[in-house]
Each structure stands twice: as C-alpha cells, then as structure tokens.
Amino acid sequence: MDWRSLDEQYIISTYKRLPIAIAKGSGNYLYDTEGKSYLDLFTGLAVNVLGHSHPKIVQALHEQGEQFLHISNVFLNQPAIRLAQRLVEGTIAGKVFFSNSGAEATEAAIKLIHKWTKAQGAGREGIVVLRNSFHGRTLGAVRLTRQPNVYQDFPQPTFPVFELEAEDAAGLRSLCQEAKPAAVLMEPVLGSGGVIPLSEDFLREVEKICREEGMLFAMDEIQTGMGRTGKLFAYQHAGVTPDLILFAKGVGGGLPLGGLIAGTQLMDLFQPGDHGSTFAPSPLSAALGNVVMDELHNPSFDAQLQEVIQYLWNGLESLRERLPEQLQALRGKGMMVGIPLSVTPEETSRLQQNLLSEGILVDVTQKTIVRLLPPLTLTTKDVDFFLAVFSRQLKALSSEEE
C-alpha cells in the first residue's frame, strides 16, 4: 500500500510528513508498516507522556469504553469531575474549564480575560505575550502567537496584543506606563519558539509587576505541563502563583483534551451560555487523564523520572563538551530539550532523516533546533541509544561539511 501517495491525494497538506507510516506503538517505541522500530522522542508533540499502549491506559480505555464515550455537558461527568479536582488540588485554588485542544484553551482564556476586564471596570484591555511565543492556530489564538509564518495575513480579532521580549521585565514596566493591559500570558518554556526556558527570576518579577499593576498573571502550560519539565506544571519551579493556567497535550493520555484552571477571581465569571463545547470534556479522555495523574503522583514513577532527566542532561552535556563546534548550547528543562545546531536548515533536515533511518524520531523547530519531547517513561538505555546515534550522525554531518 502506497500510504504516501494516498495521503497526498486525500489529505490537505498542512504538515510536512516524515516518510514512514506508523502501524503500532509499544512503550517508548513506534513501529512502521514494515516492522521497523523507532525510539519516539517526539511523542506526538508532547502528548504521549506515558509512551504507547501503556497497560493502565489500555485498561482505562477498555473500562470507560464499556460504560460510555459521550454524554454531553448537560449531565454530570464523573471522570472529568475527578480530573478537575486533581488538577486544582495540584495547582491553584479555582475551577477547571475543559476544551478539546490547546488552541481551544487559548480561545477560552481570551474570553475569560475579557469577562474579567468588564467585571473589574478598571479600563484594562489586551494581553501581553512574548516575542516568538506560540499559543495556537485558531483566529483568537493566532492573534497571540508571535511568529509571522504562523499568523501571516489571516484575519485577526481586534483586541490589543502587546509583544514583549523574553526576560525583559523592565520593558513590561515601561509598557504598563503607556498602556493598561489586562493580562500577561507566557509559556514558561517557549516551545515552538526554540525551546527557550524563562528564568525563574523573570517569572517572579513578572508576577510581582502583575500584582502591582492589577493585571492577570497567566501561564500557557499546554506543552510544558503534565510532568514535562519534572513537575506537574513548569511554573512550579519558580514558586509563583498564576491566576490562570492553560493545559492540553499530555493531559488526555493520548486523546484530545485541554482546558484551563481559573483562579478564584476568575472561576465564577463564565455563566451558562457564555462558552462551551459539544465534546469536551470527553469522558474517555478524562478517564485517561486520571491514569496520567495516577502515574505522575506515584513516588516510584517520579523518582525514575528525575533520575532519567538527570541522566539525559548529563549525557547531552558530555556530548556537547566532546563536540563543541556542532553543539554550542543546550536549552530546555526536564524532558523538554532544544539542541541548536551550527548548520543550515537543509543540513538539520538531513540529520533528522539520518536519525530516522537509524530508528530515532526527533522534531525540528525554528529550522535548526533539534527538539526532544521524550515520553516520561524514557529509560537510561533509551538515552544511551539516542546519544550514541546522535553523536555518530553529528560527526558524519561535520565530515560532509568538510
């Protein structure tokens, strides 16, 4: 079966696909239709945090599937209520709104911030976001996404958006002298923007400015959440307290689910009819989300995660010391790694293809940055495999340049 030709014939080409058709997944590996295995350091863009076909995920799929898959929001949804409780108990006092995706979570946040500005009556309007940030592709979300190749010339809502450089707390103070933004929304680690972690000092200073100015302090944890950086959410490394937290990707255990956690001053602003979704929260996705939460709160799982995170970063740092010309820097936090390469976009693409040929799947962002988003079930053996192949392919790429 020529899957590539059929894909090109019947599916609109909004993604540049790698030349393999996946047949199944097991643990930290994917298998193509030819039976070849691939270490998955991509995880569906940070979605499959427990790898593939995790036995507890499969069990929950079976158990919830035998009960019901969809019931509508006019009924009480037990798996979703339980998941919301656990998300709140693990973060901030408040309530949860569920969506189907990260972009929908951003749309809900825009509407909720607008509701807050009207309720406050303080004349505040608009949202501060960081340059090169990514918050989604729907029209409201793309208004907040600060990447020209993403927002292009699509029609955009007219609410004010203020662009700020990462780490520029002084710039935020100056902006607040000229305008009255309602909120600051930031990714704790800029994912699509290059895997750039914000410093803990910057996060704390932004929170302080928000409190002084009467603005909302919001965290986009769509890619950084659900244990990705070694804590449930990345903002927790800095000890700050957001008013609003966006989540998605890993929360549904592999199925579509997203949403936001609204703090106490926001949690009762939405009233029936203000916002909604036919499918979210999916009882099935929520059931899988509870399995994810079970694992993240398992002390032995967390101990293993912390050990492998340290092992991965130690190995990468050792590799950087051996190959300083090719690897001049490492960026990220936890199981979210950016490796900027001193080569052209074409050479980076070739490296990605060469890794693929040796059974390793990685992502590339900003054209020359290898992005690793491994499953949280990664093992030290998996790390050794990746580092050995990556080192060999980097050296081969360097030889080609000479």
N, C-alpha and C positions, 0 to 999 in steps of 0.2 A: 504494500500500500504506500503510495507516494503522498505522505501526510503534508509535506511542504507545499506541493502543488495544490492540494485540496484547500489548505489554509489560505494560500494566496488567492484562490478562486472564490472562496465563500466568506472569508472574514476580513473586515476592513482593517487595513494595515496601520494601526496606531502604535504598534510596538515593533521594534527590530528584534526578531526572534533568533535565538541560538538554534543551530541546525540539528536538534535532536527532538524526538517525540517520546514523551515520558509514558511508560507503561505501568509502573508502580513505584511506591516508596516504602522503605522499611528502615526504621531507626534514623540514622543520620545520613542515609544514602537514598538516591533516586536511581531507577533502572529504566533504560530506554527500551524501545521495542525490539532491539537486537540483543537485549540481555546484558548490556554493558552497565556497570555501576559507576556512580558519581557521588563523591563526597559533597553534600549540599551545604555550601557556605553562603547561600543566597536566601534559603528558607522562604521563598515566595515573597521577598521583600519584608523580612522580619515577622512573618505571620506564624510559621510553624515552629513555635518556641519549644515544643516537646518532640520535635522531629516528626517522622512519618509513621503512621499506623501504631502509635503508642497504645499499648494494650488497654490502658484505662480510658483513653479517648475512644477506642473501638467499642469498649464495653458501654460507655455512656451513649454512643451513637445508637447502639442496639436497644438499650433500655428506654431511652427517650423516644426512639422511633416506634417502639411498640405502643407508646402511650399516645402521643400526638405530636405533629410537626408545626402546626399553626393554629392559633385560636383567636387572634385579633386582640387589640388592646382594650376591648370592652369587657374582658374577663381578667381575673387575677392570674398572673403568670408566675407560678411558684419558682421555677429555676431562675427567672430574671430577678425576682424579689430577693432571693438568696444571694445572687451575684452582686446586686446593687448594695446590699447590706455589707458584704465583704469588701467591696471597693471603697465604700465610705469609711468603714472601720480601719482600713489600711491607709487612709489619706487624710481627708479633712472632714469636719462636720458639715453635712449638707445632704443633698439628694442627687440621684442619677437620672439623666435622660439618655435613653438608648437610641442609637441610629443603626444603619446598615454598614456604614463605612466611615473612614476618617474625614473625607470631604463633607459628608452629611453632618458629622460632628462639628466641623467648622461652620457650616451654614447655621446650625442650631446656636452656636456660640455668638455669631453675628446678631441674630435675632434677640438672643437673651441680653447681650450687651446693650442693644438698642432699647429694649424694655427697661433696663436699669437706668439708662440716661433719662428716659421720660419720667420714671418714678422719682428719681433724685431731683429733677428740676434744677440742676446746677449749671445748665448750659454747656455741658460737656458733650463732645461728639467726635467720633472717629477712633481709629485703632492704630497704635504704634507697632510696627513689625520690623524685623531685622533684614538688612540687605542680604540677598541670596537665600532667604528663607523659602520654605515650601509648605503650603497649608492646604493644597488640594487643587482640583481642576474644574469644579463646578463654578458658575459665574461669580457667586459671592466669595468662594474660597480663592479663586484665581485672582481676585482683586487684592487679596492679602499676600499672595505668592509673589515674591520679588525676584523672579527670574524671567527676563524678557522673552526667552524662547518658549516659555510656558504661557505667560499672559498675552503675548503677541498683540494683535489688534482686535481681540474679541470684545464684544460689548461688555461694559462693566457697570455695576451699580455705582451710584454717585456718593456714597458715604465717604468721608475723608479717611485717607490712609497716609500715615507718616512713616517714612523709611529712615531707619537708624542703623549705623554701623555697629557690629558686634563689639562689645567691650567699651562702648562709648557712653559711659554714664554721664559725663559732662555734657555730651550732646543731647541726652534726654532732658537734663535740667534746663538747657537753653531752649529746647523745643517747648517745654512747659511754660516758658516765659512768653512765647509767641503765640501759642495755641492752647486749647483746653481739651486734649484727648480724653476719651472716656476709659481707655484700657491700653495696656501693653500686653501683647501676645508674642511669646517666644518659644522656639524649640530649645530645650536645654543642650542638645547637640544638634547642630544643623546637619541634617542627613543628606538630602539631595543636594544641598549647597556645598558639600565637600567633606562631610563628617568632621565638623568643627565644634568641639565642646566649648561651651561658655564657661568662664571661670566661676568658681563658687563666690568669689568676692564680687564679681559683676552681678550675679543673680541676687545676692544680698543687698547690693546697692540699689538695684532696680526696685526691689521690694520696698526698700526704705523710701525711695522717691515716690512710689505709688501711694504709700501711706501718707506721706506729707502733702501730696497734691490732691488726694481724694480720687485717685484712679484705681481701676481694677487691675489686678496682677494675675495674668493668665498664662498657663503653661500648655503648650502643644506637645503632648507625650504620645502622639499617635505612633511614631516609630521607636521612641526611646522607652516606652513603658513596658509593663509586664515582664520585669526581670531583665530586660535587655542590657542594662548597664550595671547589673549586680544588685540593684534594689528594685522594689516594686515599680517605682517611678523615679526618673533621673533627678528631678528637682530635690529629692530627699537627701542627696549627697550634700547639698548646700544648707540644709536645715531651714529652708524658707517655707512659708505657708501661702500657697496660691489661693485666690478667690475662685478660680475656675481651672479645671483640668480636662483637657481633651484626650481621649484614648481611642484606640481601634487596633488594627492589625493582629497582634498576638492574643488579644483578649478572647477571641472566639475559638481558640484551639484549632484553627484551620478553616473555620467557616466565617462568613461575613458578619461582623458585629463591630459597632463603635459606639461612641457617645461622649457624654461629658459629666463631670462631677461638679455641681454648682454649690458653692459655699453658702453659708447661712443668709447672707444679704441678697442672694440671687435665687435661692432654691424654691421660693414660692411665687416668683414673678410670672412664670408660664401658667396660664389657666386653660381649662378645657377649650379646645378650638384654636389656641394660639399656635400650636405646632403639633406635628405628629408623623406617623409612618405606618403604612399598611403592614409591613413585615417585621419591623424592629419593635421590641426585641424578639428575635426568633427563639422559641423555647429550646430548640435543638442547639443553637449557637450558645445560648446561656448555659445549658447543661454542660457543654464542653468547656465553657469559661470557668465553671466551678471546678472541673478537673484541673485546669491550669492553675487555679488558685490553690487547690489542694497541694499540688506539687511545689509551688513557689513557697508555701508555708511549711513544707516538710524540711526539718532541720538537716537531714542527711542529704537531701537534694541541694539545699543551699550550700552546705559545706563542699559538696562536689563541684558546684558551680563556681564558687570562689576559688577553689584550687585550680580548676582548669583555666579560669580567667587569668590568674597569675602566671600559669604555665605558658599560655598563649602569648602574653605580653613579654615575658622573659625571652621566649623563643624569637619573637619578632625583633626585640631589641638586640639580641645576639646576632641575628641575621643582618640587621642594619649596620652593626659595627664591622661585620665582615664585608659588606657590600655598600660602603658609604656613598659611592658615586651613583648607584642605582636607587638607593633608599636614603634620602636625605632627611626624612622626617616620618614620624608615625603619629596618627591622630585618633582620637576617639575615647571611649570609656567602656569598660566591660566587654561584652560580646558585640560591640559596635566599633569597627575598626576602619579607618581610612588610611590608605597607603599611597601617598602622592609619588608618582614616578617621574623621573627626569628624562622622559621620552616623548615622542609625538603621540597624538591620538591614534594614528594608524598603527604605531608600534604597540600601544596599550591594547588595542583591539586584537592584534595578533597574539599578544601574550595571553589574553583571555581565551582565545581559540586554542592555543597550545596547552593551557591548563585543562581545558575541556577535553582535549584529545588524551590527556593523561588521567582523566577521571576526577576532575575537580571543577566545581561550579562556583564562580565568583561573579560579582556585579562590578560594573564600572560606572562611576558618576563623574560629572564635570570633565568628561573626556579622557582624563589621565590619572584618575584616582581609583585604585582598586578598593572596592568596599566589601568588607566581610560582615555578614549578618548571620553568624552560625546559629544552629539550634542550641538551646541552653543545655541540651543533653550531650554536647560535644565531649569527647574523651581526649586524654593526653595522647593516645595512639593516633587519633584523627589529626591532632595538631602536628605530631611528628610527620605524618604522611604529607600534610599540606606544606609544611616548611621545607621538606626535602625536595618536593616537586617544584615549589615556588622558587627556591634557591637555584635549582638547575635551570629553570626556564629564564630566570633573570640573567644568569650568566650567559646562556645561549643568545638571548636578545642583545646583550652587550657585545658579544662576539660578532653578531650580524652587523652592528653599527660600525665596528672597526673594519 
